[in-house]
Amino acid sequence: MRLLAKEGSVRWWHNHRTVPLSWYLVAIISVATVPLAGFAAYLVLQQSKAANTQLEQGLRSAASAVALTVERDVATSTEILQTLTEPDPGRPLDRAAIERELTRLLARRADWTGVFLLDAAGAVVVARGDQRALALVNSGALRTTRFGPNTAPGAFQLVRQRVGEDDLTALAIPFTSNASMRWTLGVVFQPAKWQLLLDHQAPDIEGSIGLFDRERQWIARSAAAKRAPLPPAPDLLKDVADANSVQGLERATPAGSPPVYLAWRAVGATGWSVAVGVLADPIDRKQRNGITSAVLGGLLSLAIGIACALVVSRGVTSPLARLAQGLWPRRAGGKWSSVAEIERLTRALEIAEAERDADRAARQAKADEFETLFRRTPVGLAIATDRDCRHILGNTALMQLLGLRPDDQLTFAPAAGATRPSFTFLTGSDAAAPAELPLHRAAQLGEDVQGVEYTVARDDGSILQVLAYATPLRAADGSTRGAIGAFIDVTAQRRSDRQRAVALENEQRARQDAEGANRSKDEFLAMFSHELRNPLSAIASAAEVLNRIGGQKPDEIRARDVIRRQIHNLTRMMEDLLDVTRVVNGKLSLSRAPLDLAAAVQRSVAALNVMGRMRDHRLQLDVAPVWINADSMRIEQIASNLLTNAVKYTPAEGSITVKVCGEGEQALLVVGDTGVGIQPTMLDRVFDLFVQGERGSARRQGGLGVGLTLVRRLTEIHGGSVRAASEGADRGSRFEVRFPRIAPPEDG
């Protein structure tokens, strides 16, 4: 019986699987009408959502505005109190001064009812205000207010206390008068302060406004909230998710109260929050009415459209019925239909059949081209025709790469009991699992695998490095139906990469050796300079003794002068070398103070004149006061080294110019000469350690080549810069040193 029933159902389906055209026209009208009705409903819904969004934004904005107002009000009082905590060297701050300042501030602030100062133990030191404020200060509620020694700047605490019929709020901040005394400074606000603030905001805000503390107790509510009272804050926020978050908006249904749309926002670091709520029922009712009207209008439009479709369909169904019976005008020898669409349909059917034949031929040609490319390309290619990669087709290049014959079966994951393949894919020293191979990952997981490198070990003992790629093949529904992969032999390239790696390792080792040698050189120079100072001091002392007890013959005096001058030169070179070592090792400290650069340069010039270093040269001095923040000894050292360098490289009777001036926000020191100049190739190296220019015939002084290095390093640690310039050999040189400029001190 079941079999007969099934056969009957099949026959009915074959006989009734088509429906009249009128039904299609009705469907078309329906399809055309329903979206319009749906679109209208959608517009109504979007309008409703927009209204909701506007309401939400309004509630959020209102909550944020009120929260910001409260936060700014607290911040204003905090900033006023913090003015007392800022030290004033000209005005010592004691208890009496604090009391006077607090009394003055209390008289100026209408929203304050009291001020206080507590010591580190919480005892009252100063208290001013009305009876309610004094009762709060002396009640002990503030004794738990503590600020640790590591309290961040700007910290404060808010304390609430019931005093009689009033809720009072106190603001406390830390106050450190000296290293060992920490006080608590604070103010008590007027009881109606927060109520007045909310009432001031209420005219601009739709809904009720409330301010509650961290225990969810109302601090104040606007007048609108009193006309339509908000329930207690714990009941209002009981069923609200994330009520402890900084801000939020939800539909709340408090017990015994109508539902409300509620927005809340935390008030900065106070621990308080602002809540703004409106009744939800009127808003929901308005939305339901709009959606109902849109749905009824859509149904009415649909009914009218169906009736019109049934009337119009009669003029179309007859010719289409004849066409459906195979009575095409050409085949029947009759006339073409007067319906243009039916005529175009007939022609389209004939054209479509011809195009299908052409398309079939084109696809076959492309398949032949791909087959040729697949077989002949030198890159190993593999195609998995199923997700499990049981059926894999490999081209000739891949079979050769894996050491297989053209007629061998290709598989990366043999079934249990099957012959093991003659190759193994390795990652490191371990064999890769089949599920980890690129072809399987692409076919099963839909991943694009790009450039994964494997080691292929073949049974003949050969080892290859292979770069693998794979991409999934997808069915019409987007699911994977297989994968195609490419395998490239990079064995030769990897061998080349390993020559290069060895060379890089050798280069790095050589660089480390050079850096070690450079450190050893610096340590030797530092040790050598320190060790040389003692014998130089002894020689200098002995020379001074000879000056006092030695003979006065010209030759003896001249010999002692030579000893003294050379000892001075050696001492100066050792000092420069020690300073360079300190700078390089970061051990040079500066004693900075406001300094007139012109005065420091004049002192350096005077010192060189006293020693007779400038007697063979013409000096042109052009200095103007300009102030910098610097170590005077190091600035004089910079000027002295530049002048000494100019003397060394300028023949006798040559000119040396020194200029000090201000240039914008910089102080400028320029030392120029008419000496041997600097070769262009030396300009970039003249400040390097132990680098010297060519010595002229008139140069009589020696040196280590550290003077200019010290100039650059000392200038840089002062935040300045130095530049050398020269037009070439025998055309002199010019050194420009720039420092950040400061304003002259008031007593300067």
C-alpha positions in Angstrom: 0.0 0.0 0.0 2.8 2.4 0.8 4.5 1.7 -2.5 1.2 2.5 -4.4 0.7 5.7 -2.4 4.3 6.8 -3.3 3.8 6.1 -7.0 0.6 8.1 -7.0 2.3 11.0 -5.4 5.0 11.0 -8.0 2.5 10.9 -10.9 0.6 13.8 -9.3 3.8 15.8 -9.1 4.7 15.3 -12.7 1.2 16.3 -13.8 0.9 19.3 -11.5 4.5 20.6 -11.2 3.6 23.7 -13.4 1.2 26.4 -12.4 -0.8 28.9 -14.5 0.8 32.2 -15.6 -1.9 34.1 -13.7 -0.4 32.6 -10.6 3.0 33.9 -11.6 1.6 37.3 -12.2 0.0 37.3 -8.8 3.3 36.2 -7.4 5.0 39.0 -9.3 2.6 41.6 -7.9 3.0 40.0 -4.5 6.8 40.1 -4.9 6.5 43.8 -6.0 4.0 44.7 -3.3 5.4 42.9 -0.4 8.9 44.5 -0.6 7.2 47.9 -0.8 5.0 47.1 2.1 8.0 45.7 3.9 10.1 48.8 2.9 7.4 51.0 4.3 7.3 48.9 7.5 11.1 49.1 7.5 11.0 52.9 7.2 8.6 53.0 10.1 10.8 50.6 12.1 13.9 52.6 11.2 12.1 55.8 12.2 11.2 54.1 15.4 14.8 53.0 15.8 16.0 56.5 15.0 13.7 57.9 17.6 15.1 55.3 20.1 18.6 56.1 19.1 17.9 59.8 19.5 16.4 59.1 22.8 19.3 57.0 23.9 21.8 59.6 22.7 19.8 62.3 24.5 19.8 60.2 27.7 23.5 59.5 27.4 24.3 63.1 26.6 22.2 64.3 29.5 23.9 61.9 31.9 27.3 62.8 30.5 26.6 66.6 30.8 25.3 66.3 34.3 28.2 64.0 35.3 30.7 66.5 33.7 29.1 69.4 35.6 29.3 67.6 38.9 32.9 66.5 38.1 33.9 70.1 37.2 32.3 71.4 40.3 34.2 69.0 42.5 37.4 69.7 40.5 36.9 73.5 41.0 36.7 73.0 44.8 39.7 70.6 44.6 41.8 73.1 42.7 40.9 75.9 45.1 42.1 73.8 48.0 45.2 72.7 46.2 46.3 76.3 45.9 47.0 76.1 49.7 49.2 73.0 49.2 51.5 74.7 46.7 54.7 75.8 48.5 55.6 79.5 48.3 59.2 80.2 49.3 58.4 83.8 50.0 55.4 83.0 52.3 55.9 80.4 55.0 52.7 78.4 55.6 51.9 77.6 59.3 48.7 76.8 61.1 47.7 80.4 61.5 48.3 81.1 57.8 46.2 78.1 56.8 43.4 79.1 59.1 43.4 82.6 57.6 43.3 81.3 54.0 40.5 78.8 54.8 38.5 81.5 56.5 39.0 83.8 53.4 38.0 81.0 51.0 34.9 80.1 53.1 33.7 83.7 52.9 34.1 83.8 49.1 32.4 80.5 48.3 28.6 80.6 48.5 28.4 76.8 48.1 30.7 76.1 51.0 29.3 75.8 54.5 32.5 74.8 56.3 36.3 74.2 56.0 38.6 72.0 58.0 42.2 70.8 58.5 43.0 67.4 60.1 46.3 66.1 61.3 47.8 62.8 60.3 45.9 61.0 63.1 42.6 62.5 62.0 42.3 65.0 64.8 40.7 68.4 64.0 43.3 71.1 63.7 41.2 73.9 62.1 37.4 73.9 61.6 35.3 76.9 60.4 31.7 77.0 59.3 28.1 76.8 60.5 26.9 74.3 63.1 26.1 71.6 60.6 29.6 71.7 59.1 31.2 71.7 62.5 29.0 68.7 63.5 30.2 66.8 60.5 33.9 67.6 61.1 33.7 66.6 64.8 31.5 63.6 64.2 34.4 61.3 63.4 33.2 60.5 59.9 36.4 62.0 58.5 38.7 60.1 60.7 38.8 57.2 58.2 40.0 59.5 55.5 43.7 58.7 54.9 46.2 59.6 52.2 49.4 57.5 52.0 52.8 58.9 51.3 52.6 57.7 47.7 49.2 59.3 47.0 49.1 60.6 43.4 48.9 64.3 42.8 45.3 65.5 42.5 43.9 62.8 44.7 40.7 63.5 46.7 38.0 61.7 48.7 34.3 62.5 49.2 32.6 61.8 52.5 28.8 61.8 53.1 27.3 62.1 56.6 23.7 62.6 57.9 23.6 65.6 60.2 20.1 66.2 61.6 17.7 66.6 58.7 20.5 67.3 56.2 22.8 65.1 54.1 26.2 66.8 54.1 29.1 66.2 51.7 32.8 66.8 52.5 35.7 67.0 50.1 39.1 66.1 51.4 42.6 66.3 49.8 46.1 65.5 51.1 48.3 68.3 52.3 52.0 67.9 53.0 53.5 70.8 54.8 57.0 69.3 55.1 58.7 65.9 54.7 57.3 64.6 58.0 53.9 66.2 58.4 50.9 65.1 56.3 47.5 66.8 56.9 44.1 66.4 55.4 42.5 69.6 54.0 38.9 69.8 53.2 35.6 71.6 52.7 32.0 70.9 53.6 29.4 71.7 50.9 26.0 73.3 51.4 23.2 70.6 51.9 21.2 71.9 48.9 24.3 72.2 46.6 23.7 69.0 44.5 19.9 69.6 44.5 20.4 73.1 43.1 22.9 71.8 40.5 20.4 69.1 39.2 17.5 71.6 39.2 19.7 74.0 37.1 20.3 71.2 34.6 16.7 69.9 34.5 15.1 72.4 32.2 17.4 71.4 29.4 17.0 67.6 29.9 14.0 65.4 29.1 13.3 63.0 32.0 14.2 62.8 35.6 17.8 63.3 36.9 19.3 61.7 40.0 22.8 61.6 41.6 23.7 58.6 43.7 26.9 57.5 45.6 28.9 54.3 45.4 26.5 52.6 47.8 23.7 53.4 45.3 22.0 55.9 47.7 20.4 59.0 46.2 22.3 62.1 46.9 19.9 64.4 45.1 17.1 64.2 42.5 15.7 66.9 40.2 12.3 68.5 40.7 11.0 66.4 37.8 12.1 63.3 39.7 10.0 64.4 42.6 6.9 64.8 40.5 7.5 61.4 38.9 9.7 59.9 41.7 12.6 57.6 40.8 12.6 54.6 43.1 15.5 54.0 45.4 18.7 53.6 43.4 19.4 49.9 44.4 15.9 49.0 43.2 16.3 51.0 40.0 19.6 49.3 39.1 18.9 45.9 40.6 18.2 44.1 37.3 20.5 46.3 35.2 23.5 44.4 33.8 26.9 46.2 34.1 25.5 48.7 36.6 29.0 49.1 38.0 30.5 50.1 34.6 31.5 53.7 33.9 28.4 54.4 31.8 25.5 52.5 30.3 21.9 52.5 29.1 19.2 49.9 29.6 15.5 49.4 30.1 14.9 48.8 33.8 11.7 47.6 35.5 12.0 48.4 39.2 9.7 46.6 41.6 6.4 48.4 42.2 7.3 51.1 39.6 6.6 51.4 35.8 9.5 50.5 33.5 11.9 53.3 32.5 14.7 53.8 29.9 17.7 54.6 32.1 21.1 56.0 31.3 23.8 56.4 33.9 27.4 57.8 33.8 30.1 57.7 36.5 31.3 61.1 37.8 35.1 60.9 37.3 37.0 59.6 40.3 34.3 60.5 42.9 32.6 57.1 43.0 29.3 58.8 42.3 27.1 58.4 39.3 24.4 60.3 37.5 21.1 58.6 36.3 18.7 60.0 33.8 15.4 58.2 33.2 12.2 58.5 31.2 9.0 56.4 31.3 9.2 53.5 28.8 5.5 52.8 28.3 4.6 55.9 26.2 7.6 55.4 24.0 6.9 51.7 23.4 3.2 52.4 22.7 4.1 54.9 20.0 6.4 52.4 18.3 3.8 49.7 18.3 1.2 52.0 16.8 3.5 53.0 14.0 4.5 49.4 13.1 0.8 48.2 13.2 -0.2 51.0 10.8 2.6 50.1 8.4 1.6 46.4 8.4 -2.1 47.1 7.7 -1.2 49.4 4.8 1.0 46.8 3.3 -1.7 44.1 3.4 -4.2 46.4 1.8 -1.7 47.2 -1.0 -1.1 43.5 -1.6 -4.8 42.7 -1.9 -5.3 45.4 -4.5 -2.2 44.3 -6.5 -3.4 40.6 -6.6 -6.8 41.7 -8.0 -5.1 43.8 -10.8 -2.8 40.9 -11.6 -5.7 38.5 -12.2 -7.4 40.9 -14.6 -4.2 41.6 -16.6 -3.1 38.0 -16.9 -5.9 36.9 -19.2 -4.4 38.8 -22.2 -1.1 36.9 -21.8 -1.9 33.4 -20.8 -3.4 32.2 -24.1 -0.4 32.8 -26.4 2.0 31.5 -23.7 -0.2 28.4 -23.4 0.2 27.7 -27.2 3.9 28.3 -26.9 4.1 25.9 -24.0 2.4 23.2 -26.2 5.3 23.5 -28.7 3.3 25.5 -31.2 6.2 27.9 -31.9 5.4 30.2 -34.8 8.2 29.1 -37.0 7.7 25.4 -36.5 3.9 25.7 -37.0 4.2 28.0 -40.0 1.8 30.4 -38.3 2.1 34.1 -37.5 4.4 35.5 -34.8 2.7 36.3 -31.5 1.6 39.9 -31.1 3.2 39.8 -27.6 6.8 41.2 -28.1 8.1 39.4 -25.0 6.9 36.0 -26.4 8.6 36.7 -29.7 11.9 37.7 -28.0 11.6 34.6 -25.8 11.4 32.3 -28.9 14.4 34.0 -30.5 16.3 33.9 -27.2 15.8 30.2 -26.9 17.3 29.6 -30.3 20.2 31.9 -29.6 20.8 30.4 -26.2 21.1 26.9 -27.7 23.7 28.1 -30.1 25.6 29.9 -27.4 25.6 26.8 -25.2 27.2 24.9 -28.0 29.9 27.6 -28.4 30.5 27.8 -24.7 30.8 24.0 -24.4 33.5 24.1 -27.1 35.3 27.0 -25.4 35.4 25.2 -22.1 36.8 22.1 -23.7 39.5 24.2 -25.3 40.5 25.8 -22.0 40.4 22.3 -20.4 42.9 21.1 -23.0 45.1 24.2 -22.4 45.1 23.6 -18.7 45.9 19.9 -19.2 48.9 20.8 -21.4 50.1 23.4 -18.8 49.6 21.0 -15.9 51.6 18.3 -17.6 54.4 20.4 -19.1 55.1 23.0 -16.4 58.5 22.5 -14.6 56.9 23.3 -11.2 55.5 20.3 -9.3 51.7 20.6 -9.2 49.2 18.4 -7.3 45.3 18.5 -7.5 43.2 16.9 -4.7 39.7 16.2 -6.0 38.2 15.6 -2.6 38.4 17.2 0.9 40.2 14.2 2.4 42.9 14.2 -0.3 42.3 10.5 -1.1 42.5 11.1 -4.9 45.5 13.2 -5.9 46.7 13.9 -9.4 50.3 15.0 -9.8 52.1 16.3 -12.9 55.3 15.0 -14.3 57.5 17.5 -12.5 56.0 16.6 -9.1 56.4 12.8 -9.7 60.0 13.3 -10.6 60.6 15.6 -7.6 59.2 12.9 -5.3 61.1 10.0 -7.1 57.9 8.4 -8.4 57.2 6.8 -11.8 54.5 8.5 -14.0 52.1 5.5 -13.4 52.6 5.4 -9.6 49.8 6.2 -7.3 50.3 9.6 -5.5 49.3 9.9 -1.9 50.5 11.8 1.1 48.5 9.8 3.6 48.3 6.1 2.8 45.5 4.1 4.2 46.1 1.5 6.9 47.9 -1.5 5.5 48.8 0.3 2.3 52.3 0.5 0.9 54.3 3.3 2.5 55.2 6.1 0.0 58.8 6.3 -1.2 59.2 9.9 0.3 58.8 11.6 3.6 58.0 15.2 4.3 60.0 16.5 7.3 59.7 19.6 9.5 63.0 19.8 11.3 63.9 16.2 12.1 60.4 14.9 12.5 58.0 13.6 9.9 55.1 15.9 9.2 51.7 14.5 9.9 49.4 14.3 6.8 46.9 16.7 8.3 49.7 19.4 8.6 50.7 19.2 5.0 49.7 22.2 2.8 47.4 20.2 0.5 45.4 18.8 3.4 45.2 22.1 5.2 43.9 23.8 2.1 41.3 21.1 1.3 40.1 20.4 4.8 40.4 23.8 6.6 40.1 26.2 3.6 43.5 27.8 4.3 45.7 29.5 1.8 49.2 28.1 2.5 52.0 30.3 1.3 55.7 29.4 1.1 56.0 26.6 3.8 59.4 24.9 3.6 59.9 21.2 4.0 62.7 18.7 3.8 61.8 15.8 1.6 63.7 12.5 2.3 63.5 10.0 -0.6 64.1 6.3 -0.3 67.1 6.6 -2.6 68.9 8.6 0.1 68.6 12.0 -1.5 67.5 15.0 0.5 65.6 18.0 -1.0 64.4 21.3 0.3 60.9 22.0 -1.1 58.9 25.2 -0.8 55.1 24.4 -0.8 52.0 26.4 -1.6 48.4 25.4 -1.6 45.0 27.0 -2.1 41.5 25.5 -1.6 39.1 24.6 -4.5 35.6 25.6 -3.6 32.1 24.4 -4.6 29.3 26.8 -5.6 28.2 27.1 -2.0 31.6 28.2 -0.8 32.6 24.9 0.8 35.9 23.3 0.0 35.8 20.4 -2.5 39.6 19.8 -2.8 42.8 21.8 -3.3 45.6 22.6 -5.7 49.2 22.7 -4.6 52.6 23.7 -5.9 56.0 22.3 -4.9 59.2 24.1 -5.8 62.7 22.6 -5.4 64.9 25.2 -3.6 67.7 22.9 -2.6 70.4 24.8 -4.5 69.1 28.2 -3.2 69.2 27.0 0.4 72.8 25.8 0.0 73.7 29.3 -1.2 71.9 30.8 1.8 74.0 28.7 4.2 77.4 30.2 2.5 76.0 33.6 3.1 75.0 32.7 6.7 78.6 31.6 7.5 80.0 34.8 6.0 77.6 36.9 8.1 78.6 35.0 11.2 82.2 35.6 10.5 81.5 39.3 9.9 79.6 39.6 13.2 82.5 37.9 15.1 85.0 40.2 13.6 82.9 43.2 14.5 82.6 42.0 18.1 86.4 41.5 18.2 86.9 45.1 16.9 84.5 46.5 19.5 86.3 44.6 22.3 89.6 46.0 21.0 88.1 49.5 21.1 87.0 49.0 24.7 90.4 47.8 25.6 91.9 50.9 24.0 89.6 53.2 26.0 90.5 51.4 29.2 94.2 51.6 28.4 94.0 55.3 27.7 92.1 56.0 30.9 94.6 54.0 32.9 97.6 55.5 31.1 96.3 59.1 31.7 95.8 58.5 35.4 99.2 56.9 35.8 101.0 59.7 33.9 99.5 62.4 36.1 101.7 61.4 39.1 105.1 61.6 37.4 104.0 64.9 35.7 103.1 66.4 39.1 106.5 65.3 40.5 108.3 66.8 37.5 106.3 70.0 37.8 107.2 70.3 41.5 110.9 69.7 40.8 110.8 72.3 38.1 109.3 74.8 40.5 112.0 74.0 43.0 114.6 74.7 40.3 113.0 78.0 39.6 113.4 79.0 43.2 117.0 77.7 44.0 118.5 77.5 40.5 120.9 79.8 38.8 119.9 82.9 37.0 122.0 82.5 33.8 120.0 83.0 30.6 120.6 79.4 29.5 119.4 78.0 32.8 116.3 80.3 32.8 115.5 79.4 29.2 115.9 75.6 30.0 113.5 76.0 33.0 111.0 77.8 30.9 111.1 75.0 28.4 110.5 72.4 31.1 107.6 74.4 32.6 106.0 75.0 29.2 106.3 71.4 28.1 105.0 70.1 31.5 102.0 72.4 31.0 101.4 71.0 27.5 101.7 67.4 28.7 99.3 68.2 31.7 96.8 69.8 29.3 96.9 66.9 26.9 96.4 64.4 29.7 93.5 66.4 31.1 91.9 66.5 27.7 92.4 62.8 27.2 90.9 62.1 30.7 87.9 64.3 29.9 87.3 62.5 26.5 87.4 59.2 28.4 84.9 60.5 30.9 82.6 61.8 28.3 82.7 58.6 26.2 82.0 56.5 29.3 79.2 58.8 30.4 81.0 59.7 33.7 81.4 63.5 33.2 79.1 65.5 35.4 78.1 69.1 34.8 77.6 71.9 37.3 75.2 74.1 35.4 74.2 77.7 36.2 73.3 80.8 34.2 76.5 81.9 32.4 77.5 84.9 30.2 79.1 83.2 27.2 81.0 86.4 26.3 82.6 86.6 29.8 83.6 82.9 29.7 85.3 83.4 26.3 87.1 86.5 27.5 88.5 84.6 30.5 89.8 81.9 28.2 91.5 84.5 26.0 93.0 86.2 29.0 94.5 82.8 30.3 96.1 82.2 26.9 97.5 85.7 26.8 99.0 85.2 30.3 100.8 82.1 29.1 102.1 83.9 26.0 100.3 81.5 23.6 98.7 84.4 21.6 101.8 86.7 21.4 102.7 85.7 17.8 99.1 86.2 16.4 96.7 89.1 15.8 93.5 88.6 17.8 90.2 90.3 16.8 87.7 90.0 19.6 84.0 90.9 19.0 81.8 89.7 21.9 78.4 90.7 23.2 76.7 89.4 26.4 74.5 86.4 25.7 73.4 83.9 28.5 73.3 80.1 28.5 72.7 77.5 31.2 76.1 75.7 31.4 79.1 74.6 33.4 81.5 77.6 33.3 84.6 75.5 33.5 83.6 73.3 30.6 82.6 76.3 28.4 86.0 77.9 29.1 87.5 74.6 28.1 85.6 74.6 24.8 86.8 78.1 24.0 90.4 77.4 25.1 90.6 74.3 22.9 89.2 76.1 19.9 91.7 79.0 20.4 94.6 76.6 21.0 93.6 74.7 17.8 93.6 78.0 15.8 97.0 78.9 17.2 98.4 75.5 16.2 97.3 75.7 12.6 97.9 79.4 12.0 101.4 80.7 11.1 103.0 83.5 13.1 101.5 87.0 12.3 98.3 85.3 11.2 94.9 86.5 12.4 92.5 84.8 14.8 88.9 86.1 15.2 86.6 85.4 18.1 82.9 86.4 18.0 80.1 85.9 20.6 76.5 87.0 19.9 72.9 86.0 20.1 71.2 84.5 17.0 67.5 83.9 17.6 67.0 81.3 20.3 70.7 80.3 20.2 73.9 81.7 21.6 76.7 81.6 18.9 80.5 81.3 19.5 82.7 81.6 16.3 86.4 81.1 16.2 88.1 81.7 12.8 91.7 81.8 11.6 93.8 82.5 8.5 95.8 79.3 8.9 96.4 76.1 6.9 92.7 75.4 6.5 91.0 71.9 6.3 90.9 69.6 3.4 87.4 68.8 2.2 88.0 65.1 2.9 88.8 66.0 6.6 85.7 68.1 7.3 83.6 65.1 8.3 86.4 63.6 10.4 87.9 66.7 12.1 86.0 66.0 15.4 86.9 62.3 15.5 89.2 61.1 18.3 93.0 61.2 17.5 92.4 62.8 14.1 94.7 65.7 13.1 95.0 67.8 10.1 98.3 68.4 8.2 100.8 70.4 10.2 102.2 73.6 8.6 105.9 74.5 8.8 105.1 77.2 11.3 103.3 75.0 13.7 105.4 74.5 16.8 102.9 72.8 19.1 102.1 69.0 19.4 98.9 67.3 20.4 97.0 64.1 20.6 94.1 65.1 18.3 91.5 65.0 21.2 90.9 68.8 21.6 88.2 69.1 18.9 86.7 65.7 20.0 86.3 67.1 23.4 84.8 70.3 22.0 82.1 68.4 20.2 81.3 66.1 23.1 81.1 68.9 25.7 79.0 71.0 23.3 76.6 68.1 22.8 76.1 67.3 26.5 75.2 71.0 26.9 72.5 70.5 24.2 74.4 72.4 21.6 76.0 71.7 18.2 79.4 72.5 16.6 80.3 72.8 12.9 83.6 73.2 11.0 84.0 75.0 7.7 86.9 75.7 5.4 87.3 76.8 1.8 90.3 74.5 1.4 94.1 74.4 2.0 95.8 77.6 3.2 92.4 79.4 3.3 91.8 79.3 7.0 89.1 77.6 9.0 86.0 78.5 10.9 84.3 76.8 13.9 80.7 77.6 14.9 79.4 76.5 18.3 75.8 77.0 19.2 74.1 76.6 22.6 70.4 77.0 23.7 70.0 80.6 24.8 68.3 81.7 28.0 67.1 85.0 29.4 69.6 87.0 31.5 69.1 86.5 35.2 67.3 89.4 37.0 70.5 90.3 39.0 72.6 89.8 35.8 
